[in-house]
Amino acid sequence: MDTQIAWTVICGLAILVGAAGVIIPVLPGSLLIGASLLVWALVVGQPVGWVVFGVGVLFVAAGMLSSTVLTGRAMKERQIPGRSIIAGLVLGVVGFFVVPVVGLLLGFAVGLFVSELARQKAVKPAVSSSLAALKATGLGMLAEFGFASLAAGTWAAGALMYFLNR
């Protein structure tokens, strides 16, 4: 098997894991996609590889930035502190291992709610701010996943062009 084909398959699998990692935060996400694009460009060593890398990294950066801005703006509007998100992430990781499939989301929601309840000392505002944080996080993930998909599509088109014109 040709070395470039093997590396292309490896990079493709890493890009898939990276795209899944945008949605499942325990897996590496956008950074893995960017690193895979760089490895593929180095292996190919042709202009098409570097163009794919450049365009793909722009998509990855746009996704990470949009996720941060969308989530951060909503959190700031609702005055939700970072410690509530950290509590959600910690319980999300625990939930991932305790309750298969849905544990990550369930743990994140419970951790966020418990932290907000401790901060606000009332159930109704804690539920409201927790739901707002969950919506903001979901919107940020959706935006980042969209850009990760564009980066993956750019790589797929570039790989196809490279191997058809080889």
Secondary structure as UniProt FT lines:
FT   HELIX           3..23
FT   TURN            25..26
FT   HELIX           30..44
FT   HELIX           47..77
FT   TURN            78..79
FT   HELIX           82..98
FT   TURN            100..102
FT   HELIX           103..120
FT   HELIX           123..164
//
